[in-house]
Amino acid sequence: MTQTRRIIPIIAQEKLVSPTNQPWSGLRTLPPLTLYIHVPWCIRKCPYCDFNSHEAAGGEIPEEEYLAALTKDLEMALPDIWGRHVHAVFLGGGTPSLLSAQAMDELLSMVRARIPLWADAEITIEANPGASEVSRFRAYAQSGVNRISLGIQSLEDEQLKALGRIHDSQQARAAIEAAVGSFSRVNLDLMYGLPGQTPEQWQHTLRQARDYGTEHLSLYQLTIEPQTVFAKYPPSLPDDDVMDELENIISEEVIQKGWQRYEVSAYAKSGAQCRHNLNYWTFGDYLGIGPGAHSKLSFPDRIVRQARTRNPEQWMQKLSKGDGSHISEQRVVSEAEIPFEFMLNALRLKEGVAVDVFEAHTGLTLHHIGTPRKKAIQKGLLSSDPTRIVATELGWRHLNDLQALFLPESD
């Protein structure tokens, strides 16, 4: 595939104008905005998965009904984002690549007709390596998808079987080749710390993934989440010594080969970071539509978080009423909560964030985090750089402890 240089523009901020023309001491600019679209169905629920995903009855999804509901969901949300531009769209799941080529084309056309997208907007789809899905990749690209995130997880058949995946290593490799040949940007999701996984296997997997010509890797340690099959029937996982070896291999085979670890689990070549996720980690705004989708939206007088009804059928039924009942949760983020919510994500970034990003996206000054910031610096968890908010190496290793310092004090 011909490699082209991609220039990621600086994300412009949009001016806030108070309808009463009165000065406001909070946000002076709106943060960047992205759109998340949730496709909740999958062929089979993986035993480790705690996402809002549901097995499709007979392998079929109600495309026509679903697209109509998504259209209504977006239209009802338009007053909250009126006049704002979207610089990235992310289709997650579930398995968005279960959508037919026609449905994908109709979905993206519907989005473009209702909200202004940047001319070079990043449009990502999550996909699994099933053969029927791979055949749709070129059609997805023709519809405007320009980035794909493949849920490979492993390139070892034995481990794929242990994870309950429906594809094998041969299908995984075919999917990677098809993705690289169809999209300008490709991410591979891989997991380590798997049942029976050896350091040699992990090294071999990383070398193969790295050499396919992709520019982004998401590397996740397998964790046992509540309410999953693995929580009820825990598999035997590698011990701490093996885990240390697996993590050292990431450094040897990825970081030392020129990839930047820009977030806890994300590795990219220069300029290939995921825009949607970067916006999320820097406390940008995002509108989420679809069952179980979450939103964080800023207004002149408040920052609001929303969650939609999780069950797909109930979400569609409530949408049909048109009374807003499909939004199951909505709350205003208090001023006391804002610093912790910002730090919870921003400190996951290897380079942290500039001080002016904190002030612009929260409407607060450094004075609001003066005490916990001072404690974090004294503990050696946070850099003393006056221009940036960034964890030290020690802080990154003890990220939970660092983030907890910014929790709001109890009354």
N, C-alpha and C positions, 0 to 999 in steps of 0.2 A: 504494500500500500504506500502511495506517495505521502511523505510526511510534509505537512505545511505548518508554517509558523502561525500560532494563534496569539493574538494580542487581547488580553483581558483588560477592558477599560476600568478606570477608577469609577466606583459606583457613586453616582451623583446623589445628593440629598435634596429632598423636596421641601420647600418652605412651608411652614405652618402659618396659617392666617386665621386669627381669631375672628369668629363671626361678629363679635361685638367691638372689634378693633381695640380691645383693651389689652394692655401688656400682660404677659403670662410668664411666670417665673420658672415654668417647667421646660418642656422640650421646645427648642427653637427651630428644629428641623425634624422632619420625619425620617426614620431610618429606611434603608432599602427594603423592598418588598419582593417576596417570592411566593409562588403558588405550589401547594402540595395537593395531589389528587390520589385518593386511596382506592385501590382495587382490591377488595377483601377476599376474593376467592383463590383457592389453590386446588390442585388435583388431590393432594394428600397432605395432612398436617404433619409436620416433622416433630419428633418427640421432644426436641429441645426448644421449640418455638413458643414464645409467649406473646407474639404479635397478634393483632386483631385480624386473624385469618380464618376462613371457613371453607371446608371441603365443598366443592361444587358437586351438586347432585348429578350423577351420571356423567361428570366431567364437563357439563354444559353450564354456561352462565347466562343470565337473562340480559343480554347486551342491550336490547332496545329499551327495556324498562329502566335499566341502570343508567344509560346515557340520558334519558329524559329526566331522571331524578338528579343527576349531576348538573344538568343544565339549570334546573330549578334551584338547586342548592347555590350555584354560583350567582344566579340572577338575584336571589334574595340577599346575598352578601354584598352586592355591588355598592349599595349606599355606604358601606363601611370603608370602601377603598376607592371611592369615586375620584377619578382624575389622576390616580397614581399609576405609575408604570411598573411592570413586572419584569425583572431581569433574569429570572430562572424559573423553570417549571420542573417538578419532580413527581413522577408517577411511581408510587410505592405500593407495597402490598403485604400479604397476599402475593399474587403473581400477575402483575399487569400485562405480561406478555401472553396471557390467555386470551386477551382481546384480539379479535380478528383484525386484519389489515384495514378493512373498511371501517370498523368501529373506531380504530385509532385515528384514522383520517378525519372522521366525523367529530371525534372528541376534540382534537387539536383545532379544527376549524371553528368549533363552537367556542373554544376559549379565545381564539384570536378575534372573533366577531364581538366579544363582550368586554375584553380588557386589552389595553395597549401593551404589547410586548416589545422589549428592545429588539432592534433589528438582528442583533447577534445573540439573542437570548439562549441560554443553556437549557436544553430540554432533555431530561434524563428519564430513562425507563429502567426499572428493575426487571430482570428476566431470569428464567431458569433454563437449563440446557436440554429441555425436551425437544425431540426432533421436529415436532409440528410447530413449535414456537420459532426455532431457528429459521425455518422457511419464510418467516414473516419479517425478518430483520431488514432486508432491503426495502420492503414496502414501508416499514416504520420510518426508515431514514428519508424516504421520498415524501413522507407526510410532515417531516420537520424534526423528528427526533435526531439529536446530534450527539448524544452521549448515552451509553448503556452500562448498566451495572449488573454483571453476571454473578449469580449465586452458585459459584463452583463448589466452594467449601473444601474439597479435596480432589486430588488426582489419583487417589488410591481406591480401588474397588472395595476392598475390605472395609475401609473407613467410611466410604459413602453408604455402604450397607448398614454399618453400625449407627450412622446418623439418620437412617430412615429416608435417605434421598431416593428419588425415583429415577435418577439418571446414573449411568456408569461413567468411568473415566474416559472411554472412547467418545461418548456423547459430549462430555465436558470439553474435550479437546476440539471436537468439531464445532461446538458452539463458540469457543474462543476464536477459532479461525474465521468463522462466519461473521462474528462481531467486528473483528479487526478489518475485515474486508468491506464492511457495510457502514461503519460509523467512524467519525474522526476522533472520538474520545471513548476509551474503554476502561472500565474499572472491573477488577476481579475481587470478589469476596472469597476469602479463604479463612479456615478455622484451624487452630492448633490446640494442643492439649487434648487430643481426641483419644478415644479408647484404643489402646494398643499401639498408638503412634510412637515411632522411634525418631530420634534426631536425624538419622539418615534419610528416612522417608520425608520428613519436613524439609530438609535441605534440598532434596530432589524436586519436591513440589514447588518450592520457591524459585529454584533455578528455571524450571520449565515455565512457570508463570511470568517470570521476569523476561524471558527470552522470546516471548510471543510478540513483543513490540507494543505492549500496552504501556500506559503512562501513569496508571493509578492502581494501587493495591489497598484493599481494606482487610486488615489482618486481625481477627478476633480470637481471643481465648474462649474456648467452650466453657460456659458457666451453666450451672444447674438452676433454672428459674422456677419459682413456685408455680403451682397450677399447670405443670407440664408433665408429660409422660415420664421424662427423665427424673422429675422430682419424686414420682411415685416408685419408679424402678431405676434407681441410680446406676449408671454404668461405672465400670472401673476406669479411673482416669490416671494419667501419669503422676508420679510422685514429684515432690518439690525439686529434687535434683534434676530430673528429666525436664521439668518445666523451665528451669534456669538454662539448660542447654538449648531448648527450643527458642527461647528469647534471644540468646546469644547468636543463634543462627540468623535471626532476623537482622541483627546488626551487621553480621558478616556478609550476608547475601543480598541485602537491600540497601541499608544505609551506606555501607562502605562502597557500594556500587553506584553512588551518585543520586540515590533517591532521598528526598527530604521527608522526614517524619514530621509533618506539620500539625498533626493532632494525635491524640493518644493511640488511635487505631488506624490512622490514615497516612499513607505514604504516596508521594507523587514526584514526578519529574517536574522541572521548572515550568511554571505556568499551567500545570494540569490539575490544580486543586479544584475540588467540587465547589462551585459557586453557591449552590443552594445550601450546602452544609456550612460553608464559611459564614454565610449570612445568619444562619441559625446560631452558630457559636459566638457571634459578635453581637447578639441581642438585636438582630434585625427583625423586621416584621415578616410574618408569613400567614397567608390565608390557607387553611386546610379544608377541602371539601371531600365528601364521601363519608361512609360510615366509620365512626371512631376517629375521624381526623381532628387534629388540634390546630388552633390558631393563636397567634399573638399579634395584636393590632394596636397601634398607637393613635391617639386622638389628641386634640389640643389640650384637653383637661384630664386625660386618663390613659392608662395602658390596660388593655383588656385581654384576658385569656378565655378561650372557648373550647368546648369539646362537643362533638356530635355523637348522636346515638350510635352505639357500637354494632348492634345487630343489623345486618344489611336489610332484611325484610322490614323490621321495625323502622329503620331510618327512612326507607322509601314510603312506608305507610304514613309516617308523620309529615314527611315533605308534602305529600298529596293534600294535606289539610291546609298548608300555606300559612300556618299560624306561628311558625318559629319553634314549634315543639320538638323539631329534629335536633335542636341544640340542647343537649342534656345538661350542660354546665356552662356558666358564664360568670366571671368574677373580675372585679377591678383589682389590679395589683397595687397593694398599698406602698407608700413611699418607703416604709421600713423594710419591705420585702425585696424591693428593686435591686439593691446592691448584691444580695445573695443570689438572686436569679441571674444577674449578669455574670457574677463570678463562677457560678456553677458550670457555665458553658465556656466562657472566655479563657479560663485558666487551663482548659483542656488543650488550648493551642500552644504549640511549642514556643512560638515567638510572642505569645500573649497578644495584647492589644495596646495601641497608643492611648495615652491618657485622654486625648481629645475624643476618641471613639466612646469611651465610657461617659464622658460628659454630654456628648451629642445624643447618644442613644438612650440615656437614662434621664436626662434633664437635671442631673445632680452634679455637684462638684466633688473634688477629692476630699473635701472637708467631711462629707457624709460617711466616708470609710476611713477616716483618719486613724481612729483607735485600732480597729482590726488590722489595718494595713501596717501600722507600726509594730503590732505584735508579730505579724507574719514575717516582717523584715528581721526583727530581733531573733526569731526562731530559725532564721536562715531558710525560710520556705519561699520568700518572695524577694525579688530583686529590689535593690534600693534605687534603681534608675528612676529619676523623677519624670521621665518622658513616657515610660511604659509601665504597664501592669503585666508582669510576667513571672511565672514560677521559676525558682532556681531548680537545679537538678535534684536537690533534696526535696523540694516542694512537689516536683512532678512524681517522685517516687512515693510521696505521702499525700497524694492529691486530695483524698477525702478529708484529711486533717486540715489541710490548707483551706479548702472550700468551707469547712464547718466554722472557721473563724469569722466568716461574714454572715452567719445566721443572725436574723433579727433577735434582739434581746427580748426575753419574755417580760410581760407586764407584771 
